Amino acid sequence: MITDRQKEILKLIVMEYIQGAKPVGSHQICETLNCSSATVRSEMAALEELGYLEKTHTSSGRVPSEEGYRYYVNNLMKPKEISGEDMLKLQLIFSNNQLELSDCIKRSLEIVSDITNYTSVVLGTKSHDNTLKEVNIVPLSDTSMVVVVITDKGFVEHKTIDVQGISLEEVKKTVTLINNMIVGTPIDEISSKLEFEVKPIIGRYVKEHERLYNVFYNVFNNFTNKNVDVMGKSNILKLPEFSSVDKVRNILEKLDDNIESIVEESSDGGDINIYIGKETKIDDDMTVIRTKYKTDKEEGTIAIVGPKRMEYDRVVNLLEYIKENIERK
């Protein structure tokens, strides 16, 4: 059973280590709590016995263990107020009516990466909840046009395609065929339907069928793939706990290869979720804090990836603020 004084000491050690990245000694705690060094050392030893603190090989001070961070997050942490300067930066983005929602999300997380020195991730709209409502084309010139894909939930995606050497009539025939055959299909199933139902018969209606099939297949394939943006990935290089070249390389490789599953590996509703150390499946010294957002037209996940000694209280409040503004916009 952890006592009130032990809770206070654990909280102080976590906060001190987050700021300084150096093991915390008893003298630092004595100055704050105004008690003897012997008392603090005894309490620190008890917290180590409970599994909340660890000793390092290079110092007699203690650092929080994974369990210590978890106890701090679940029981001791209070969200930190966003500074006026940080809030103003974010407000300027969300009040800009010229920006699309996706741009607001990306830019707000770029700001978070900049002010925290952590890595930010946006996992875009989940398309499997949408079905195809309509495909349209808008000619731009003799050689290019825009394909507009609209879903039943009002989500719109557009992509410019190269149609040099293909007549507008041929493109229109292809769009008509697609609309006739696959409207109402869940977005995630369209690629399969194109392959097994449209591809075998498109040659009967369209001369340039191979090229046009490939063009529209790529349009839908890009649409259904989740859009992942990672900002501030190089910030990892600035962190003292990642001075080893091999460790940094390993973390960056895992981020590149598994970022989607790291950010969204289970459904946790709209709460802020904190994954510490081994829970992140990146590295024992990393933390992932993430939350889902949902609007009338789309939903996705935003996350902050950083060291285990992350400023949890600050990041939680920043993510909450961004989520609220996304869902209000």
Secondary structure as GFF3:
##gff-version 3
##sequence-region A 1 329
A	DSSP	alpha_helix	4	20	.	.	.	ID=ss1
A	DSSP	alpha_helix	26	33	.	.	.	ID=ss2
A	DSSP	alpha_helix	37	50	.	.	.	ID=ss3
A	DSSP	beta_strand	53	55	.	.	.	ID=ss4
A	DSSP	beta_strand	62	64	.	.	.	ID=ss5
A	DSSP	alpha_helix	66	71	.	.	.	ID=ss6
A	DSSP	pi_helix	72	76	.	.	.	ID=ss7
A	DSSP	alpha_helix	84	94	.	.	.	ID=ss8
A	DSSP	alpha_helix	101	116	.	.	.	ID=ss9
A	DSSP	beta_strand	119	123	.	.	.	ID=ss10
A	DSSP	three_ten_helix	127	129	.	.	.	ID=ss11
A	DSSP	beta_strand	132	139	.	.	.	ID=ss12
A	DSSP	beta_strand	144	151	.	.	.	ID=ss13
A	DSSP	beta_strand	156	162	.	.	.	ID=ss14
A	DSSP	alpha_helix	168	182	.	.	.	ID=ss15
A	DSSP	three_ten_helix	187	189	.	.	.	ID=ss16
A	DSSP	alpha_helix	190	193	.	.	.	ID=ss17
A	DSSP	pi_helix	194	198	.	.	.	ID=ss18
A	DSSP	alpha_helix	199	202	.	.	.	ID=ss19
A	DSSP	alpha_helix	209	224	.	.	.	ID=ss20
A	DSSP	beta_strand	228	231	.	.	.	ID=ss21
A	DSSP	three_ten_helix	233	238	.	.	.	ID=ss22
A	DSSP	three_ten_helix	240	242	.	.	.	ID=ss23
A	DSSP	alpha_helix	245	263	.	.	.	ID=ss24
A	DSSP	beta_strand	273	276	.	.	.	ID=ss25
A	DSSP	three_ten_helix	277	280	.	.	.	ID=ss26
A	DSSP	beta_strand	286	294	.	.	.	ID=ss27
A	DSSP	beta_strand	299	307	.	.	.	ID=ss28
A	DSSP	alpha_helix	312	328	.	.	.	ID=ss29
###
